């Protein structure tokens, strides 16, 4: 009996020691990653303002992928530009030197910074890479919010607010935001690393929700007929202008008082039995879906 008790105690002690060792190893790895990123950041140069204002050579850096060209395969640039701007429905959002929208990925981590997008993911979402000793131009983005993280392939990826940032291969011209809300995990990145378009709280429903991909608009309160459904990503104009008195959606969406997502707007979430409760009865002309 006593021998068994001592054996149990010894086993418990050994398990605790192994767990402590694993935790210490994880902490050491995270600390090493932060030190490595810090050392890499010190090797970079920063410039205030845009690349053009700093007389960067044409056809270099972020300008190498210009208007009309899809995001290229990941390649470290001698310089990158981070500018606070607006694109589509996103304001503010960070764009690069050619005016293309930059994104963050919910499956990454910011503390410590780590990218979990590689392989085919990194082809669809090319990471913003900067060469060792390269330059980062900051325009409306605080230098203190900018960093780099070493990817598994050894490249340095730019971070904002700790979040690794990316382009989207299906954005074909400056101002495109086709990556916004993709998979419920990809969002434009704000100048401080937050999700672009997520600052406005829903008017009804509480909490947060993934972007809605469809919505049913009813002409009567409490979801009565007649009704119409809209689905897809981006801005959708309604068929019966200024007729909806209630709506049903499985997530969050933005409703607008004018066609083409213009005019007065509100972010709403879930089912709303009476749109008068959010000041939008018979006012919806378009919606923005994720």
C-alpha positions, 0 to 999 in steps of 0.5 A: 500500500505504502509502496503504491502511494509513493509510486503514485506520488513519484509519477505525479511529480514526474508528470508535473516536471515534464509539463513545466519543462514543456511550458518553459520550452514554449516560453523560451521559443516565444522569447527567441522569436521575439528577440529574432524579430527585434534584431531583424527590425533593427536592421531595417530603415524607416522613412516618414511619408510615401516612397514617392516623397522619399524619391524611391526609384520607379519600378522597385519595391511595392511599385513592382506590382502596379495597377492591373496586375494581380498579387505576385508570388511572395518576394522580399522587396527592398522597400515597402510602403504602409499608408493609412487610406480608404478602400471600398467600404473600409476606412481607415485601412492600410494600403501599400505603395501601389495602393493595394489593400493589405489584410490580416488573418485571424488564424495568425497571432500577434503576441508573439507575432506568427504567420500561419499562412504558407504554401497555397495559402501564401500564393492566394494571400502573398505575405508582405515581405521586406529584404534584410536591411530594407526600408519601410515607408510609413504614411499615417501609420505609427512606426511603433506599430510596425514590426517584422516576423521571421517566417518559417522560410526565413523571409521577413514579413511586415507586421502591424500591431503585431499582426502579419500583413498580406495582399490578396491575389484577387485584388486586381486594382488599387482600392479593391477589397475582395479579400474583406471577410473571406472565410470569416477570417481575413480582414483589411488591417487598420493603421494600428493592426485592428480589423478594418470595418469592424470598429462600428458596433452592431445596432442590434443583436449584441456581441460580434458575429461573422459577416452575413453572406445572405439576407432576406428583406421583408416588406412587412414587420415580423418578416411578413410577405412579400420578401426578397433575398440577396446573397453574395459578397460585397455591395448588393442593390435591393430589387424593391427600393425603400420597401423593407420593414424587417430583415433576417440574416445569420450574421452582421451586415451593413445597410444603406439608404442609397444604391451602390452602398452610399448615403446613410448606413448602419451595421446590424446583426441577425434578425430585426423584426422591425427596422424602425427600431434602428431608424431604417424602416422603408429606407434600405436601398442596398446592403453590404455582405461579407 
